[in-house]
Amino acid sequence: MTIEKNLKERIKELTCLYEVSSIIVNNDYKALDKTLYSIALSLRKSLQFSKDATVEIVSEPFHLISSALPKRTVSIESNISIFNEPKGFIRMHYPADKFTKKDFLKEEKKLLQNVSINVGDLLERVAIRENEAIVKRKMEHADRLSILGEITAGIAHELNTPLANILGFAELLKSKEPENTQNSKDIDKIINSAIFSREVVKKLMFFACEMPQNLGQTDIVPVINEAMNLLDPTFKKNEVKYKVTLPKGEVLMKADTIQLTQVIFNLVLNAIYFSPKNGLIKITLEETKKNIILKIADEGPGISAENVQKIFQPFFTTKTVGDGSGLGLSVVHGIIRSHRGTIDYQPNNPTGAIFIITFPKQ
């Protein structure tokens, strides 16, 4: 290669590095595919035989090609590393019927390595931004739930006294009325409505962690087994199957067994409600060195993306009118939080919902 030609190639490579740096600096994180495609085009343009070359960038979920790939190619590649782990590659191709690997210059191989490093740095920054956004959303969600908990506790306390008065005076009137009169029947309706409202207040107080707890060292394996035995008739009635996978030995944690049973009941009854006939609900308990993890998975429709952030808010429900108050998951969240645990949702595959409860061992 002549000095003049050699100089032209170096200028092309330096121009490519400058272009790639500019593309990355001006990157739109919402259109990352366009950024990577522009990098592929710039890299292709820098090659000695650019008209015959194809550049391919692969890094999940992206797969970008500068032009159509020939059936047979010779190529060189460089890994894209993200946080020091290989997470894809960049390949430069030539048609195998016209070129060999020797047609790639040493300087082009070095250029490929440098561009791969730059792309890896870009994807690292993207991953960091996404993680920060997730953490921010979780913090905002936790703040909203905390505020809701405080408001809910206040509402519950304010309602308790008038509800007790309504129920007490209604029962007093009932005792003075003859049986089977219209007045007696109307008073029964008042009493039933007051009892229902009192149960709603109890759920509100559970959500706000205002209910007293009886915490003790408990083996939760028999707690789960007993809850599932009680729910067995409901499974049969709704023609839904279930599978329980539990460790063989004890799984000990500090818990209120009544509240823990309520968590299992609420989540499993929800799963049954949304399950199709002959659907399978899986209840799995796992133990690690630091945590106890309970998973409840169903094969129902799952939860839409726009509703995921709302499911633990009180009074939010996707059930039909009359089938739910929208407090079940709020109560579950409150109980789990009072046990220093967390509850997370993830979609099941191919369809359905998975609720993952994580309790710390200490």
C-alpha positions in Angstrom: 0.0 0.0 0.0 1.4 3.4 -1.0 2.0 6.1 1.6 -0.8 8.2 0.1 -3.3 5.3 0.2 -2.2 4.4 3.7 -2.8 8.0 4.8 -6.2 8.0 3.3 -7.1 4.8 5.2 -5.9 6.4 8.5 -8.0 9.5 7.9 -11.1 7.3 7.3 -10.5 5.5 10.5 -10.0 8.7 12.5 -13.1 10.1 10.9 -15.0 7.0 11.9 -13.9 7.3 15.6 -14.9 11.0 15.6 -18.3 10.2 14.0 -18.9 7.4 16.5 -18.1 9.7 19.4 -20.4 12.4 18.1 -23.2 9.8 17.5 -22.9 8.6 21.1 -22.7 12.1 22.6 -25.9 13.1 20.7 -27.6 9.8 21.4 -31.3 9.7 21.9 -31.8 7.0 24.6 -35.4 6.5 23.3 -34.1 5.6 19.8 -31.1 3.5 20.6 -31.6 1.3 17.6 -31.1 4.3 15.3 -27.9 5.2 17.2 -26.5 1.7 16.8 -27.5 1.7 13.1 -25.6 5.0 12.5 -22.5 3.5 14.2 -22.7 0.5 11.9 -22.9 2.8 8.8 -20.0 4.9 10.0 -17.9 1.8 10.7 -18.7 0.4 7.2 -17.7 3.6 5.6 -14.3 3.5 7.2 -13.3 0.1 5.7 -10.9 -0.2 2.8 -13.5 -1.9 0.6 -16.6 -0.2 2.0 -18.9 -0.8 -1.0 -18.6 -4.6 -0.5 -18.6 -4.6 3.3 -21.4 -5.3 5.8 -21.3 -4.3 9.5 -23.4 -6.2 12.0 -24.1 -5.1 15.6 -25.7 -7.6 18.0 -26.5 -6.9 21.6 -29.8 -8.1 23.1 -32.4 -6.9 22.1 -30.8 -5.2 19.1 -29.6 -6.9 15.9 -28.7 -4.3 13.3 -27.1 -4.8 9.9 -25.7 -2.0 7.6 -26.7 -3.9 4.4 -27.9 -7.3 3.3 -25.5 -10.1 4.2 -24.1 -12.3 1.5 -24.8 -16.1 1.8 -21.1 -16.8 2.5 -18.9 -14.3 4.2 -15.5 -13.8 5.8 -15.6 -11.7 8.9 -13.8 -10.4 11.9 -15.5 -9.5 15.2 -15.0 -7.9 18.5 -17.1 -8.5 21.7 -19.2 -5.8 23.2 -18.6 -5.9 27.0 -21.1 -4.4 29.4 -20.0 -4.3 33.1 -17.0 -6.5 32.1 -19.2 -9.2 30.7 -19.6 -10.1 27.0 -23.1 -9.0 25.9 -22.9 -9.1 22.1 -20.5 -8.3 19.3 -19.7 -6.2 16.3 -18.8 -8.1 13.1 -17.4 -6.7 9.8 -18.1 -8.9 6.8 -16.9 -9.3 3.2 -18.3 -11.6 0.5 -16.3 -14.9 0.7 -16.2 -15.3 -3.1 -14.2 -12.0 -3.4 -12.2 -11.6 -0.2 -10.3 -13.4 2.6 -9.6 -12.4 6.2 -6.3 -11.0 5.0 -8.2 -8.2 3.3 -8.9 -6.7 6.7 -6.2 -4.3 7.7 -4.6 -4.4 11.2 -5.7 -0.9 11.7 -9.3 -1.9 10.9 -9.2 -4.6 13.5 -8.0 -2.0 16.1 -10.7 0.3 15.0 -13.3 -2.4 15.4 -12.1 -3.0 19.0 -12.2 0.7 19.8 -15.7 1.1 18.5 -16.8 -2.1 20.4 -15.5 -0.5 23.6 -17.4 2.8 22.8 -20.6 0.8 22.2 -20.2 -1.1 25.4 -19.8 2.1 27.3 -22.9 3.5 25.7 -25.0 0.4 26.6 -23.6 0.5 30.2 -24.9 4.1 30.5 -28.3 2.9 29.1 -28.4 0.1 31.7 -27.6 2.5 34.5 -30.3 5.0 33.4 -32.9 2.2 33.3 -31.9 0.9 36.8 -32.1 4.4 38.2 -35.6 4.9 36.6 -36.8 1.5 38.1 -35.4 2.5 41.6 -37.1 5.9 41.3 -40.4 4.4 40.3 -40.2 2.0 43.3 -39.4 4.8 45.7 -42.3 6.9 44.3 -44.6 3.9 44.6 -43.5 3.3 48.2 -44.0 6.9 49.1 -47.5 6.9 47.6 -48.4 3.7 49.5 -47.0 5.2 52.8 -49.2 8.3 52.3 -52.2 6.1 51.5 -51.5 4.1 54.6 -51.5 7.2 56.8 -54.7 8.5 55.3 -56.3 5.0 55.5 -55.4 4.7 59.2 -57.1 8.1 59.9 -60.2 7.1 58.0 -60.4 3.8 59.7 -60.1 5.3 63.2 -62.7 8.0 62.4 -65.2 5.4 61.1 -64.8 2.9 64.0 -66.8 4.9 66.6 -69.8 5.8 64.5 -70.0 2.2 63.1 -69.9 0.8 66.6 -72.8 3.2 67.6 -74.8 2.3 64.5 -74.4 -1.4 65.2 -75.1 -1.1 69.0 -78.2 1.0 68.6 -79.5 -1.2 65.7 -79.1 -4.3 67.9 -80.9 -2.5 70.7 -83.8 -1.6 68.5 -83.9 -5.2 67.1 -84.3 -6.6 70.7 -87.4 -4.4 71.2 -89.1 -5.3 67.9 -91.2 -8.4 67.4 -89.8 -11.0 65.0 -90.7 -11.1 61.3 -92.1 -7.5 61.1 -91.1 -5.1 58.4 -89.3 -3.0 61.0 -87.4 -6.1 62.2 -86.3 -6.9 58.6 -85.2 -3.3 58.0 -83.1 -3.3 61.2 -81.5 -6.6 60.0 -80.4 -4.8 56.9 -78.9 -2.0 58.9 -77.1 -4.5 61.1 -75.7 -6.5 58.1 -74.6 -3.3 56.4 -72.9 -2.1 59.6 -71.1 -5.5 60.0 -70.0 -5.4 56.3 -68.7 -1.8 56.8 -66.8 -2.9 60.0 -65.1 -5.6 58.0 -64.0 -3.0 55.4 -62.6 -0.9 58.2 -60.7 -3.9 59.5 -59.2 -4.4 56.1 -58.3 -0.7 56.0 -56.5 -1.1 59.3 -54.6 -4.1 58.1 -53.5 -2.1 55.1 -52.3 0.7 57.4 -50.6 -1.9 59.7 -52.8 -0.7 62.6 -54.0 -4.2 63.6 -52.3 -5.8 66.6 -50.0 -8.7 65.8 -49.1 -11.9 67.6 -45.7 -12.5 66.3 -43.9 -15.8 67.2 -41.4 -18.2 65.8 -43.5 -20.3 63.4 -43.1 -23.2 61.0 -44.9 -21.8 58.0 -45.1 -25.2 56.1 -48.1 -26.5 58.1 -49.7 -23.0 57.9 -49.6 -23.2 54.1 -50.8 -26.8 54.1 -53.7 -26.0 56.4 -54.7 -23.0 54.3 -54.7 -25.1 51.1 -56.8 -27.8 52.8 -59.4 -25.3 53.7 -59.3 -23.9 50.2 -59.6 -27.3 48.5 -63.4 -27.2 48.2 -63.2 -23.8 46.5 -60.7 -25.2 44.0 -63.1 -28.1 43.2 -66.1 -25.9 43.0 -64.4 -23.6 40.4 -62.8 -26.6 38.6 -59.3 -25.2 39.1 -56.3 -27.4 39.9 -53.4 -26.6 42.2 -49.9 -27.8 42.9 -48.1 -27.1 46.2 -44.3 -27.4 46.4 -42.9 -27.1 49.9 -39.5 -28.0 51.5 -39.4 -31.3 53.4 -38.2 -29.8 56.6 -39.3 -26.9 58.8 -39.2 -23.3 57.5 -39.1 -21.1 60.5 -39.9 -17.4 60.6 -41.2 -14.8 63.0 -44.9 -14.4 61.9 -48.5 -13.9 63.0 -50.0 -17.2 61.7 -53.5 -15.7 61.4 -52.3 -12.8 59.3 -50.1 -15.1 57.2 -53.1 -17.4 56.6 -55.0 -14.3 55.4 -52.2 -13.4 53.0 -52.4 -16.9 51.5 -56.2 -16.9 51.4 -56.4 -13.5 49.6 -53.8 -14.3 47.0 -55.0 -17.8 46.3 -58.7 -16.8 46.1 -57.7 -14.0 43.7 -55.8 -16.6 41.6 -58.9 -18.9 41.6 -61.2 -16.0 40.6 -59.1 -15.2 37.5 -58.2 -18.7 36.6 -59.8 -20.5 33.6 -61.5 -23.9 34.0 -58.8 -26.6 34.5 -56.2 -23.8 35.0 -53.3 -24.7 37.3 -52.3 -22.6 40.3 -48.8 -23.2 41.7 -47.8 -22.5 45.3 -44.1 -22.7 45.9 -42.1 -22.1 49.0 -38.3 -21.7 48.8 -35.7 -21.0 51.5 -32.4 -19.3 50.9 -29.7 -18.3 53.4 -31.2 -14.9 53.9 -34.8 -15.1 52.8 -38.0 -17.1 52.7 -39.8 -16.8 49.3 -43.4 -17.7 48.7 -44.6 -17.7 45.0 -48.3 -18.0 43.9 -48.7 -18.4 40.1 -51.9 -18.7 38.1 -52.8 -19.0 34.4 -55.4 -16.2 34.2 -55.2 -13.1 32.1 -52.5 -11.5 34.2 -52.3 -7.8 35.0 -52.0 -5.1 32.3 -49.0 -2.9 32.3 -51.0 0.2 33.2 -52.5 -1.5 36.2 -49.4 -3.0 37.8 -48.6 0.2 39.7 -52.1 0.4 41.1 -52.8 -3.2 42.4 -51.8 -2.6 46.0 -53.8 0.7 46.3 -56.9 0.4 48.4 -60.2 0.2 46.5 -58.5 -0.5 43.2 -60.0 -3.7 41.6 -60.5 -5.2 38.1 -63.2 -7.6 39.4 -66.8 -7.0 38.4 -69.0 -4.9 40.6 -70.0 -6.8 43.7 -67.2 -9.4 43.5 -64.6 -7.4 45.4 -64.0 -4.3 47.5 -60.5 -3.6 46.1 -58.9 -4.1 49.5 -57.6 -7.7 49.3 -54.2 -6.9 47.8 -54.0 -3.8 50.0 -54.4 -5.9 53.1 -51.9 -8.4 51.8 -49.4 -5.6 51.2 -50.0 -4.2 54.7 -49.5 -7.5 56.4 -46.4 -8.4 54.5 -44.9 -4.9 55.1 -45.6 -5.3 58.9 -43.6 -8.6 58.7 -40.7 -6.6 57.1 -41.3 -8.4 53.8 -41.9 -7.4 50.2 -44.4 -8.5 47.6 -43.7 -8.2 43.8 -45.7 -9.0 40.7 -44.4 -10.5 37.5 -46.3 -11.9 34.5 -46.5 -15.7 34.1 -45.5 -17.4 30.9 -47.4 -17.8 28.6 -50.2 -16.1 30.5 -51.1 -15.4 34.1 -49.8 -13.7 37.2 -47.1 -14.5 39.7 -46.9 -12.9 43.1 -43.6 -13.3 44.9 -43.5 -12.7 48.6 -40.1 -12.4 50.2 -39.6 -12.5 54.0 -36.2 -11.8 55.6 -35.1 -14.6 58.0 -34.0 -12.1 60.7 
